[in-house]
Amino acid sequence: MKRFDFMTKIVCAGLMGLLLTSAVGLAASKEMKLKLNEPGQAAEWKIGADNTIKWSYRGELGPTIKITLQRVGWQNARLTIAEAAPIGPERSGSFKWTAPDSLPPGGNYTVKITAENGFNETSGEFSLVAGKSPLTQISLEALPKGAEKWTVGAPVSLRWTYSGNPGQMVQLALINKADSDLIPIVASIPIGIDGKGRYDWTVPKLKPGGDYYLAIASTTNAFYQDMSKTPVVISATK
């Protein structure tokens, strides 16, 4: 009986130690916080100009943070702004960054900051607006009126324009938003000549519907991408 009591005391002491350690760790976690203050939701950054990223923090998160630019689209794109920016004194920090001329203007951009201990936060979506330098981008041409209706087995011509140097090759896809499905059209083809590109395609057997969207992106830099504004309607073979 004495041995049983002794072992029980050891087990209880061990459990108390684990509970105390968990409580201390939870309290320390609650004391840590990382907040991204700028850019704010719907902000506008100018390409070619200085833009400031600001944050505040609480607790010991480490001496540096990583800053990443992201663009949400049918192909997600990421660019490291700073691998190890100083986190800053007195619970706040900032970092100035010039958005390079090679980035395309438009929306769906976000900034993500990540502390050394893994704490992170992502901004709301904001936009890049064009500066004075020539643009680099890819844009799908709108389909002529009536050409947005496709029949399975019929040929269609897909056209786009580009400026600057978004890369030598592009990929094309069809996005079915209703089913969250991505149908590859071509994985890699030359971007074109003199700012224009074209690809002739035969519509394969697809589920009939009116929620398909054309998409294009550079194969080497997903920041350069576009999606049709109006949907394509696909019907079965007549």
VOPAGU-2260 file (C-alpha; in pm, 1 decimal, decimal comma):
REM VOPAGU-2260
SITE   aa  ch    i         X         Y         Z
SITE  MET   A    0       0,0       0,0       0,0
SITE  LYS   A    1     281,5     239,9      79,9
SITE  ARG   A    2     439,4     171,2    -258,8
SITE  PHE   A    3     106,0     245,5    -426,5
SITE  ASP   A    4      74,1     575,3    -240,1
SITE  PHE   A    5     428,8     669,8    -333,4
SITE  MET   A    6     371,2     597,7    -701,3
SITE  THR   A    7      42,5     788,0    -693,5
SITE  LYS   A    8     222,7    1091,7    -553,5
SITE  ILE   A    9     483,0    1073,3    -831,1
SITE  VAL   A   10     216,4    1051,8   -1102,6
SITE  CYS   A   11      18,4    1339,9    -949,3
SITE  ALA   A   12     332,2    1552,6    -923,8
SITE  GLY   A   13     411,7    1480,9   -1287,4
SITE  LEU   A   14      62,2    1577,5   -1398,3
SITE  MET   A   15      77,7    1897,9   -1196,5
SITE  GLY   A   16     409,6    1980,9   -1363,0
SITE  LEU   A   17     263,5    1926,5   -1708,7
SITE  LEU   A   18     -40,6    2139,3   -1627,6
SITE  LEU   A   19     182,0    2416,3   -1489,3
SITE  THR   A   20     406,2    2405,9   -1797,8
SITE  SER   A   21     101,9    2421,5   -2028,4
SITE  ALA   A   22     -43,5    2711,1   -1832,4
SITE  VAL   A   23     284,3    2904,3   -1849,9
SITE  GLY   A   24     313,2    2836,4   -2223,8
SITE  LEU   A   25     -48,0    2945,4   -2281,9
SITE  ALA   A   26       5,1    3265,2   -2084,1
SITE  ALA   A   27     322,4    3342,2   -2281,2
SITE  SER   A   28     137,6    3279,4   -2607,4
SITE  LYS   A   29    -139,6    3519,0   -2505,3
SITE  GLU   A   30     122,4    3785,1   -2435,7
SITE  MET   A   31     257,1    3756,2   -2791,4
SITE  LYS   A   32      89,5    3942,3   -3074,9
SITE  LEU   A   33     178,6    4058,7   -3425,6
SITE  LYS   A   34     -42,7    4306,4   -3609,6
SITE  LEU   A   35      -0,6    4440,1   -3962,8
SITE  ASN   A   36    -113,9    4804,8   -3970,7
SITE  GLU   A   37     -22,8    4910,2   -4326,4
SITE  PRO   A   38    -108,7    4850,7   -4605,7
SITE  GLY   A   39    -475,4    4860,5   -4509,7
SITE  GLN   A   40    -772,1    4710,7   -4686,3
SITE  ALA   A   41    -828,7    4870,1   -5030,8
SITE  ALA   A   42    -505,1    5072,4   -5011,0
SITE  GLU   A   43    -323,0    5175,9   -5328,6
SITE  TRP   A   44      50,1    5141,9   -5379,1
SITE  LYS   A   45     217,8    5320,3   -5664,8
SITE  ILE   A   46     453,6    5120,9   -5884,8
SITE  GLY   A   47     801,7    5273,7   -5890,5
SITE  ALA   A   48     742,9    5469,3   -5569,1
SITE  ASP   A   49     831,0    5410,9   -5202,8
SITE  ASN   A   50     558,8    5233,6   -5004,8
SITE  THR   A   51     569,2    5171,1   -4630,4
SITE  ILE   A   52     476,2    4852,2   -4446,1
SITE  LYS   A   53     399,9    4907,5   -4076,1
SITE  TRP   A   54     334,9    4665,1   -3792,9
SITE  SER   A   55     309,9    4645,6   -3415,2
SITE  TYR   A   56     385,6    4355,8   -3183,2
SITE  ARG   A   57     384,8    4235,4   -2824,7
SITE  GLY   A   58     608,9    3982,2   -2654,6
SITE  GLU   A   59     933,6    3819,6   -2763,7
SITE  LEU   A   60     880,5    3724,8   -3129,8
SITE  GLY   A   61    1245,7    3734,9   -3237,1
SITE  PRO   A   62    1464,6    4015,6   -3374,4
SITE  THR   A   63    1350,0    3995,6   -3739,7
SITE  ILE   A   64    1044,8    3934,4   -3956,0
SITE  LYS   A   65    1000,3    3810,7   -4310,6
SITE  ILE   A   66     788,5    4024,3   -4548,0
SITE  THR   A   67     620,7    3873,5   -4853,9
SITE  LEU   A   68     411,4    4022,4   -5134,5
SITE  GLN   A   69     136,8    3792,0   -5258,7
SITE  ARG   A   70    -118,9    3808,5   -5537,1
SITE  VAL   A   71    -427,1    3592,6   -5520,5
SITE  GLY   A   72    -556,1    3464,0   -5852,4
SITE  TRP   A   73    -610,8    3145,8   -6049,1
SITE  GLN   A   74    -233,1    3111,0   -6007,0
SITE  ASN   A   75    -106,1    3238,3   -5669,7
SITE  ALA   A   76     212,7    3448,6   -5685,9
SITE  ARG   A   77     467,0    3534,5   -5415,2
SITE  LEU   A   78     763,6    3769,9   -5394,7
SITE  THR   A   79     995,6    3812,3   -5095,2
SITE  ILE   A   80    1019,8    4179,5   -5003,6
SITE  ALA   A   81    1256,1    4126,5   -4708,5
SITE  GLU   A   82    1395,8    3798,6   -4575,6
SITE  ALA   A   83    1490,5    3940,0   -4233,3
SITE  ALA   A   84    1376,4    4296,3   -4164,4
SITE  PRO   A   85    1444,7    4427,7   -3810,4
SITE  ILE   A   86    1127,1    4385,2   -3606,2
SITE  GLY   A   87    1176,7    4731,7   -3454,9
SITE  PRO   A   88    1207,1    4884,7   -3109,9
SITE  GLU   A   89     926,9    4973,0   -2870,3
SITE  ARG   A   90     674,2    4723,4   -3004,0
SITE  SER   A   91     651,2    4862,6   -3357,4
SITE  GLY   A   92     839,3    4852,2   -3685,8
SITE  SER   A   93     826,0    4961,5   -4046,7
SITE  PHE   A   94     990,4    4885,9   -4378,7
SITE  LYS   A   95    1007,1    5101,8   -4692,0
SITE  TRP   A   96     991,1    4922,9   -5024,3
SITE  THR   A   97     981,0    5044,2   -5382,3
SITE  ALA   A   98     735,0    4839,5   -5588,0
SITE  PRO   A   99     939,0    4741,4   -5896,7
SITE  ASP   A  100     830,8    4851,6   -6243,7
SITE  SER   A  101     811,9    4486,5   -6345,5
SITE  LEU   A  102     499,6    4426,0   -6133,1
SITE  PRO   A  103     165,7    4460,1   -6313,5
SITE  PRO   A  104     -96,7    4706,1   -6188,3
SITE  GLY   A  105    -422,6    4572,3   -6053,2
SITE  GLY   A  106    -587,8    4432,6   -5743,1
SITE  ASN   A  107    -574,1    4115,7   -5529,8
SITE  TYR   A  108    -235,5    4199,2   -5374,9
SITE  THR   A  109    -162,7    4126,9   -5007,1
SITE  VAL   A  110     138,7    4159,8   -4776,2
SITE  LYS   A  111     227,5    3888,4   -4523,5
SITE  ILE   A  112     464,0    3934,5   -4227,7
SITE  THR   A  113     607,1    3638,0   -4038,2
SITE  ALA   A  114     803,5    3653,4   -3710,8
SITE  GLU   A  115    1086,5    3414,4   -3630,6
SITE  ASN   A  116     866,4    3218,5   -3390,0
SITE  GLY   A  117     605,2    3159,5   -3660,7
SITE  PHE   A  118     354,6    3429,4   -3567,3
SITE  ASN   A  119     221,9    3587,2   -3887,6
SITE  GLU   A  120     -46,1    3815,7   -4026,7
SITE  THR   A  121    -169,3    3899,7   -4375,3
SITE  SER   A  122    -312,2    4232,2   -4490,3
SITE  GLY   A  123    -641,1    4279,3   -4665,5
SITE  GLU   A  124    -631,9    4296,1   -5044,9
SITE  PHE   A  125    -501,4    4617,5   -5197,9
SITE  SER   A  126    -404,1    4745,8   -5543,2
SITE  LEU   A  127     -93,5    4849,9   -5731,2
SITE  VAL   A  128    -140,7    5150,5   -5957,5
SITE  ALA   A  129      75,1    5231,8   -6258,6
SITE  GLY   A  130     359,6    5478,4   -6230,7
SITE  LYS   A  131     544,2    5656,0   -6509,4
SITE  SER   A  132     736,8    5354,8   -6639,2
SITE  PRO   A  133     606,8    5131,2   -6921,6
SITE  LEU   A  134     383,5    4849,4   -6799,1
SITE  THR   A  135     457,8    4478,4   -6800,2
SITE  GLN   A  136     139,6    4273,3   -6819,7
SITE  ILE   A  137     -69,3    4012,0   -7002,2
SITE  SER   A  138    -434,0    4072,5   -7097,4
SITE  LEU   A  139    -686,1    3841,1   -7258,0
SITE  GLU   A  140    -876,6    3992,1   -7547,2
SITE  ALA   A  141   -1251,2    4001,5   -7498,9
SITE  LEU   A  142   -1431,2    3749,5   -7718,3
SITE  PRO   A  143   -1637,8    3902,4   -8000,9
SITE  LYS   A  144   -2010,3    3921,3   -7938,1
SITE  GLY   A  145   -2158,8    3576,1   -7992,8
SITE  ALA   A  146   -1818,8    3404,7   -7976,0
SITE  GLU   A  147   -1856,4    3344,0   -7601,5
SITE  LYS   A  148   -2087,5    3049,2   -7680,3
SITE  TRP   A  149   -1886,6    2733,5   -7738,1
SITE  THR   A  150   -1996,8    2389,8   -7857,3
SITE  VAL   A  151   -1815,1    2069,7   -7763,7
SITE  GLY   A  152   -1600,2    1960,3   -8059,5
SITE  ALA   A  153   -1592,3    2306,3   -8222,3
SITE  PRO   A  154   -1271,4    2508,3   -8285,2
SITE  VAL   A  155   -1215,5    2837,5   -8099,1
SITE  SER   A  156    -942,0    3102,1   -8116,5
SITE  LEU   A  157    -802,2    3244,1   -7794,7
SITE  ARG   A  158    -620,2    3577,5   -7821,3
SITE  TRP   A  159    -427,3    3800,0   -7585,1
SITE  THR   A  160    -198,8    4101,6   -7575,4
SITE  TYR   A  161     112,1    4167,7   -7367,9
SITE  SER   A  162     356,9    4447,1   -7295,7
SITE  GLY   A  163     702,2    4460,4   -7143,8
SITE  ASN   A  164     866,1    4127,6   -7068,4
SITE  PRO   A  165     629,6    3898,3   -6873,5
SITE  GLY   A  166     818,6    3590,9   -6993,5
SITE  GLN   A  167     857,7    3394,9   -7315,3
SITE  MET   A  168     593,3    3129,4   -7244,9
SITE  VAL   A  169     234,7    3132,2   -7119,1
SITE  GLN   A  170     -20,0    2875,7   -7000,3
SITE  LEU   A  171    -393,2    2878,2   -7070,0
SITE  ALA   A  172    -678,2    2723,1   -6874,0
SITE  LEU   A  173   -1053,7    2719,8   -6840,7
SITE  ILE   A  174   -1194,3    2775,3   -6490,4
SITE  ASN   A  175   -1533,8    2633,6   -6398,6
SITE  LYS   A  176   -1623,1    2854,0   -6103,3
SITE  ALA   A  177   -1943,6    2664,3   -6028,4
SITE  ASP   A  178   -1750,0    2342,9   -5962,1
SITE  SER   A  179   -1416,9    2504,6   -5861,1
SITE  ASP   A  180   -1259,7    2305,6   -6141,2
SITE  LEU   A  181    -951,6    2396,3   -6348,4
SITE  ILE   A  182    -935,6    2252,7   -6700,9
SITE  PRO   A  183    -588,5    2292,1   -6859,4
SITE  ILE   A  184    -594,3    2413,7   -7219,3
SITE  VAL   A  185    -219,8    2421,8   -7282,0
SITE  ALA   A  186      64,4    2403,2   -7029,3
SITE  SER   A  187     324,1    2608,7   -7218,5
SITE  ILE   A  188     327,4    2792,3   -7551,8
SITE  PRO   A  189     524,3    3092,9   -7684,6
SITE  ILE   A  190     374,5    3421,0   -7566,2
SITE  GLY   A  191     352,1    3559,8   -7919,8
SITE  ILE   A  192     504,6    3824,1   -8145,3
SITE  ASP   A  193     492,4    4204,2   -8132,5
SITE  GLY   A  194     267,2    4217,6   -7828,1
SITE  LYS   A  195       4,6    3971,6   -7952,9
SITE  GLY   A  196     -57,9    3600,3   -7905,1
SITE  ARG   A  197    -308,5    3342,2   -8028,6
SITE  TYR   A  198    -394,6    2978,6   -7965,3
SITE  ASP   A  199    -645,4    2768,3   -8161,0
SITE  TRP   A  200    -820,4    2502,5   -7953,6
SITE  THR   A  201   -1090,6    2241,6   -8005,5
SITE  VAL   A  202   -1340,6    2236,9   -7719,8
SITE  PRO   A  203   -1321,3    1892,6   -7553,1
SITE  LYS   A  204   -1608,4    1705,6   -7396,6
SITE  LEU   A  205   -1702,1    1922,7   -7098,9
SITE  LYS   A  206   -2000,2    1953,8   -6871,3
SITE  PRO   A  207   -2244,7    2201,4   -7031,9
SITE  GLY   A  208   -2280,8    2524,9   -6837,9
SITE  GLY   A  209   -2238,6    2899,8   -6833,6
SITE  ASP   A  210   -1984,7    2956,2   -6558,6
SITE  TYR   A  211   -1655,8    2894,2   -6743,4
SITE  TYR   A  212   -1383,5    3161,1   -6751,0
SITE  LEU   A  213   -1069,8    3182,9   -6964,8
SITE  ALA   A  214    -739,8    3229,2   -6779,9
SITE  ILE   A  215    -382,6    3302,6   -6887,0
SITE  ALA   A  216     -55,2    3333,2   -6693,8
SITE  SER   A  217     317,3    3353,6   -6754,4
SITE  THR   A  218     484,5    3017,4   -6688,9
SITE  THR   A  219     780,9    3187,5   -6518,6
SITE  ASN   A  220     610,5    3460,7   -6313,9
SITE  ALA   A  221     251,5    3413,4   -6194,4
SITE  PHE   A  222     218,9    3785,6   -6112,4
SITE  TYR   A  223     149,1    3823,4   -6484,6
SITE  GLN   A  224    -192,7    3670,6   -6532,6
SITE  ASP   A  225    -545,7    3753,1   -6638,5
SITE  MET   A  226    -894,9    3604,1   -6635,3
SITE  SER   A  227   -1185,2    3684,5   -6865,2
SITE  LYS   A  228   -1440,7    3926,3   -6724,7
SITE  THR   A  229   -1740,1    3752,4   -6880,8
SITE  PRO   A  230   -1809,9    3378,4   -6874,7
SITE  VAL   A  231   -1805,6    3132,8   -7162,7
SITE  VAL   A  232   -2116,3    2920,4   -7219,1
SITE  ILE   A  233   -2047,7    2560,8   -7322,5
SITE  SER   A  234   -2315,1    2348,8   -7484,7
SITE  ALA   A  235   -2320,3    1984,6   -7586,1
SITE  THR   A  236   -2250,9    1869,5   -7942,6
SITE  LYS   A  237   -2544,6    1940,1   -8170,9
